[in-house]
Amino acid sequence: MEKLNTYFEIAIDKVVFYTPKLIAAAFILWLSFKLIKKVLILLERTLKKLQVSDTMRPFLLSMISVVLKAALLFIVVSILGADLSGLLTVVAAMGFAIGMSLQGSLGNFASGILILFLKPYKVNDWIQIDDKFGKVEEIGIFNTEIITPGNKTMIIPNSKITDDVVTNYSKKGVIRLEISVTMPYAEDFPKVQHIITTVLNGIDNILDQPEPVVGIEAFDSHSIIVGVRPYVKPDDYWEVTYLVHHRIKKAFNEHQIKVAYSEGVELGAIGA
């Protein structure tokens, strides 16, 4: 009974000793999170005024948020009277273990920093990585999100991007379409060239400079391959590509330009 009373008194003393600290820590935690949120909002406005890029701004804000919250955690722990040296040792050990288990993620993180600082592309650029093509929607710390022309979202790890060849279609502000059409050997090329050039000049989104180029690309077994090379803005790539095909076909029909194709159709059985 005497021991029970002793334990009870110790528990009361601990409660009396730690309750004010817990209340203070909880209040500081609540108030600090609100302050951190306001600081981040103010910092975001400042970065926008300083014209920091859309790709760099989220990265800086997330890093500052992590640092501020980590510092707040150590302050709260010190208020509670914990031994920070022991806590730092535990954090270091945990960091080492987590780092070993997340080597791939750390590689993506390092690649994300390289992308943000070297800027091989930015948000709204049209890029191709390996066979993946689309517009950059977001550059994150660990991965990059791109939207395909079919409105699909692709999430690509940053380490794959830095290890691969990246084709940036928006870097120069213009992009050249590479369209091929055919004409018969008997047809007059200057005539076909004039028809196609007229079609290109009638499409608003095709740029005057650099000038479109129409020339003989190759000689096929049945026809001549004509290369059509107009320049457009990257965002107009697909719209103009389809429109050029449509207008050239229509113009060939109006000027009775023939093309070579197989006359016969061979039918074969289809199995079950």
C-alpha positions as CSV (number, residue, x, y, z in Angstrom):
1,M,0.0,0.0,0.0
2,E,2.9,2.3,0.9
3,K,4.5,1.6,-2.5
4,L,1.2,2.3,-4.3
5,N,0.9,5.7,-2.6
6,T,4.5,6.4,-3.6
7,Y,3.8,5.6,-7.2
8,F,0.6,7.6,-7.1
9,E,2.5,10.7,-5.7
10,I,5.2,10.3,-8.4
11,A,2.4,10.2,-11.1
12,I,0.8,13.3,-9.7
13,D,4.1,15.1,-9.7
14,K,4.8,14.1,-13.3
15,V,1.3,15.3,-14.3
16,V,1.7,18.6,-12.5
17,F,5.2,19.0,-14.0
18,Y,4.4,18.0,-17.6
19,T,0.8,19.4,-18.0
20,P,1.9,23.1,-18.4
21,K,4.6,22.0,-20.8
22,L,2.2,19.9,-22.9
23,I,-0.3,22.8,-23.0
24,A,2.5,25.2,-24.0
25,A,3.8,22.8,-26.6
26,A,0.3,22.2,-28.1
27,F,-0.3,25.9,-28.2
28,I,3.0,26.7,-29.8
29,L,2.4,23.8,-32.3
30,W,-1.0,25.2,-33.2
31,L,0.1,28.8,-33.5
32,S,3.3,27.9,-35.4
33,F,1.5,25.9,-38.1
34,K,-0.8,28.9,-38.7
35,L,2.2,31.2,-38.9
36,I,4.1,28.8,-41.2
37,K,1.0,28.7,-43.5
38,K,0.8,32.5,-43.6
39,V,4.6,32.8,-44.2
40,L,4.4,30.3,-47.1
41,I,1.5,32.3,-48.7
42,L,3.4,35.6,-48.3
43,L,6.6,33.9,-49.7
44,E,4.6,32.6,-52.7
45,R,3.4,36.1,-53.5
46,T,6.9,37.5,-53.1
47,L,8.3,34.8,-55.5
48,K,5.6,35.7,-58.0
49,K,6.5,39.4,-57.8
50,L,10.2,38.4,-58.3
51,Q,9.1,36.5,-61.4
52,V,10.4,33.2,-60.1
53,S,9.4,30.5,-62.6
54,D,6.4,28.2,-62.1
55,T,8.7,25.2,-62.0
56,M,11.0,26.6,-59.3
57,R,8.4,28.1,-57.1
58,P,6.6,24.9,-55.8
59,F,10.0,23.3,-55.2
60,L,11.3,26.2,-53.0
61,L,8.0,26.4,-51.1
62,S,8.0,22.7,-50.3
63,M,11.6,22.8,-49.2
64,I,11.1,25.8,-46.9
65,S,8.0,24.2,-45.5
66,V,9.9,21.0,-44.6
67,V,12.7,23.0,-42.9
68,L,10.3,25.2,-40.9
69,K,8.3,22.2,-39.7
70,A,11.4,20.2,-38.8
71,A,12.7,23.2,-36.8
72,L,9.3,23.5,-35.1
73,L,9.4,19.8,-34.1
74,F,12.8,20.3,-32.4
75,I,11.5,23.4,-30.5
76,V,8.5,21.5,-29.2
77,V,10.6,18.5,-28.2
78,S,13.0,20.8,-26.3
79,I,10.0,22.4,-24.5
80,L,8.9,19.0,-23.3
81,G,12.4,18.5,-21.8
82,A,13.5,15.7,-24.1
83,D,17.3,15.0,-24.6
84,L,17.9,16.5,-28.1
85,S,21.3,14.8,-28.4
86,G,19.7,11.4,-28.1
87,L,16.9,12.4,-30.5
88,L,19.4,13.6,-33.1
89,T,21.2,10.3,-32.9
90,V,17.9,8.5,-33.5
91,V,17.0,10.8,-36.4
92,A,20.4,10.3,-38.0
93,A,20.0,6.5,-37.7
94,M,16.5,6.7,-39.1
95,G,17.7,8.9,-41.9
96,F,20.5,6.5,-42.8
97,A,18.0,3.5,-42.8
98,I,15.5,5.4,-44.9
99,G,18.1,6.6,-47.3
100,M,19.3,3.0,-47.9
101,S,15.8,1.8,-48.5
102,L,14.8,4.7,-50.7
103,Q,17.9,4.9,-53.0
104,G,15.7,5.1,-56.1
105,S,13.6,7.9,-54.6
106,L,16.7,9.8,-53.6
107,G,18.0,9.5,-57.1
108,N,14.7,11.0,-58.4
109,F,15.0,13.8,-55.8
110,A,18.6,14.6,-57.0
111,S,17.4,14.5,-60.6
112,G,14.5,16.8,-59.8
113,I,17.0,19.4,-58.4
114,L,19.1,19.1,-61.6
115,I,16.0,19.6,-63.8
116,L,14.8,22.6,-61.8
117,F,18.2,24.3,-61.9
118,L,19.5,23.3,-65.4
119,K,16.0,23.8,-66.9
120,P,16.1,21.4,-69.9
121,Y,12.3,22.1,-70.1
122,K,9.7,24.1,-68.2
123,V,6.0,23.9,-67.5
124,N,3.9,24.0,-70.7
125,D,6.8,22.9,-72.9
126,W,6.1,20.0,-75.4
127,I,8.8,17.3,-74.8
128,Q,9.5,13.8,-75.8
129,I,11.3,11.3,-73.5
130,D,12.1,8.1,-75.3
131,D,8.7,7.4,-77.0
132,K,6.7,9.4,-74.5
133,F,5.4,12.7,-75.9
134,G,3.3,15.4,-74.3
135,K,3.1,18.8,-72.6
136,V,4.7,19.4,-69.2
137,E,2.1,20.0,-66.6
138,E,4.1,19.9,-63.4
139,I,7.8,19.4,-62.5
140,G,7.9,17.8,-59.0
141,I,10.7,16.9,-56.7
142,F,10.5,13.2,-57.6
143,N,8.7,13.1,-61.0
144,T,7.5,15.1,-63.9
145,E,3.9,15.0,-65.1
146,I,3.1,15.4,-68.8
147,I,-0.2,15.5,-70.7
148,T,-0.3,13.6,-73.9
149,P,-2.2,14.9,-77.0
150,G,-4.9,12.3,-76.0
151,N,-5.3,14.1,-72.6
152,K,-3.7,11.2,-70.7
153,T,-1.4,12.0,-67.7
154,M,2.0,10.4,-67.7
155,I,4.1,10.5,-64.5
156,I,7.7,10.0,-65.3
157,P,10.4,9.5,-62.6
158,N,13.0,12.3,-62.8
159,S,15.9,9.9,-62.8
160,K,14.7,8.4,-66.0
161,I,14.5,11.8,-67.6
162,T,18.1,12.8,-66.7
163,D,19.4,9.4,-67.9
164,D,17.6,9.6,-71.2
165,V,17.5,11.8,-74.3
166,V,14.9,14.7,-73.9
167,T,13.6,16.3,-77.0
168,N,12.2,19.8,-76.3
169,Y,9.8,20.9,-79.1
170,S,9.1,24.3,-77.4
171,K,12.7,25.5,-76.7
172,K,13.0,27.6,-79.9
173,G,9.4,28.7,-79.9
174,V,8.6,27.1,-83.3
175,I,8.5,23.6,-84.6
176,R,8.6,22.2,-88.1
177,L,6.0,19.8,-89.4
178,E,7.4,16.8,-91.3
179,I,4.6,15.8,-93.7
180,S,5.0,13.6,-96.8
181,V,2.7,13.3,-99.8
182,T,3.0,11.4,-103.0
183,M,2.7,12.5,-106.7
184,P,2.9,10.4,-109.9
185,Y,6.1,10.4,-112.0
186,A,4.2,11.8,-114.9
187,E,3.0,14.9,-113.0
188,D,4.8,18.2,-113.3
189,F,6.5,18.9,-109.9
190,P,6.5,22.7,-110.1
191,K,2.7,22.5,-110.5
192,V,2.4,20.3,-107.5
193,Q,4.8,22.4,-105.5
194,H,2.7,25.5,-106.4
195,I,-0.5,23.8,-105.3
196,I,0.9,22.7,-101.9
197,T,2.5,26.1,-101.3
198,T,-0.8,27.9,-102.0
199,V,-2.5,25.5,-99.5
200,L,0.1,26.3,-96.8
201,N,-0.2,30.1,-97.4
202,G,-3.9,29.8,-96.8
203,I,-3.6,28.3,-93.3
204,D,-3.4,31.0,-90.6
205,N,-1.4,29.1,-88.0
206,I,1.4,28.4,-90.4
207,L,4.3,30.9,-89.8
208,D,5.6,33.1,-92.6
209,Q,9.1,32.9,-91.1
210,P,10.8,30.6,-91.4
211,E,9.3,30.0,-94.8
212,P,7.6,26.7,-95.5
213,V,9.6,24.3,-97.7
214,V,8.2,22.0,-100.3
215,G,10.6,19.7,-102.1
216,I,11.2,16.2,-103.5
217,E,12.1,13.9,-100.7
218,A,12.6,10.5,-102.3
219,F,11.7,8.4,-105.4
220,D,9.5,5.5,-104.6
221,S,8.8,2.5,-106.9
222,H,5.3,3.9,-107.9
223,S,5.5,7.6,-107.1
224,I,7.6,10.6,-106.0
225,I,7.6,11.4,-102.3
226,V,7.2,15.1,-101.7
227,G,8.3,16.6,-98.4
228,V,6.1,19.4,-96.9
229,R,7.9,21.3,-94.2
230,P,5.9,24.3,-92.7
231,Y,6.7,25.9,-89.3
232,V,4.2,26.4,-86.6
233,K,4.0,27.2,-82.9
234,P,4.3,24.0,-80.7
235,D,0.7,24.3,-79.4
236,D,-0.6,24.3,-83.0
237,Y,1.3,21.1,-84.0
238,W,-1.6,18.6,-84.2
239,E,-4.3,21.0,-85.4
240,V,-2.2,22.2,-88.3
241,T,-0.9,18.7,-89.1
242,Y,-4.5,17.4,-89.7
243,L,-5.5,20.6,-91.5
244,V,-2.6,20.4,-93.9
245,H,-3.4,16.8,-94.8
246,H,-7.1,17.7,-95.4
247,R,-6.4,20.8,-97.5
248,I,-3.7,19.1,-99.7
249,K,-6.1,16.2,-100.4
250,K,-8.8,18.6,-101.3
251,A,-6.5,20.6,-103.5
252,F,-5.2,17.5,-105.3
253,N,-8.8,16.6,-106.0
254,E,-9.6,20.0,-107.4
255,H,-6.6,20.0,-109.7
256,Q,-7.0,16.3,-110.6
257,I,-3.6,15.2,-109.2
258,K,-3.5,11.5,-109.3
259,V,-1.7,9.1,-106.8
260,A,-0.5,5.5,-107.3
261,Y,-2.3,2.8,-105.4
262,S,-3.1,-0.9,-105.8
263,E,-6.1,-1.6,-108.0
264,G,-6.8,-5.1,-106.9
265,V,-8.0,-6.3,-103.5
266,E,-7.2,-9.8,-102.4
267,L,-9.6,-11.4,-99.9
268,G,-8.5,-14.1,-97.5
269,A,-10.2,-16.4,-95.0
270,I,-10.3,-15.5,-91.3
271,G,-10.0,-18.3,-88.8
272,A,-12.4,-18.8,-85.9
